[in-house]
Amino acid sequence: MRILPMGYLTLALLCGELVCVIVGAFTGIFFVLIVDIAAGVGSVVAAMRWED
């Protein structure tokens, strides 16, 4: 399976988003957690549309 350059960007965004969600969960700042999740979903949707 070959990963396109955009696939690497998607993977990097997902990893960064996971770190942000974990930090938000440990700090207990729910606003940050909600913003992180929304940004993650948006970035994944944008990356999937870009790859199509």
N, C-alpha and C positions, 0 to 999 in steps of 0.2 A: 504494500500500500504506500503510495507516494503522497507526501504532504506538500501541498502548495505553499508558497511563501505566506499567503494569507492565512493558511492553516496554522502556521507558527504564531502569527499575530493573535489568532483566536485562542490558542493554547496559552500564550503569555497573558492575555486579558483574563482568562479563567483563573490562572494561578494567582495573579495579582488580586483578583476579586475575592478569591478564597482567603487570602491573607487578610484583606480588609474586613471580611465578615468575621473571621476569628478574632481580630483585634477589637472589633465593635462588640462582639459577644462578651469578651473578657472585661472590657471597660464598662459595660452596662449602659452605654449611651445608645438608646434605641433609635434615636433620630439618625445617627451615623450608620447604624445597621440597616435601617430602611433605605437610606440613600445609596448605600453600597449595593444592596440587593437590586434596587432599581437600575443602577448603573451597569451592573453585571448582566442583567437580563437584556438591557438595551444594547450593550456591546455585542452580546452573543447573537441577537437578532440581526444587528447591522452586519456582522461578519458573515452570517449565513446568507443574507441577501447578496452581499458582495461576492461570495464564492459562487453563487448561482449565476 
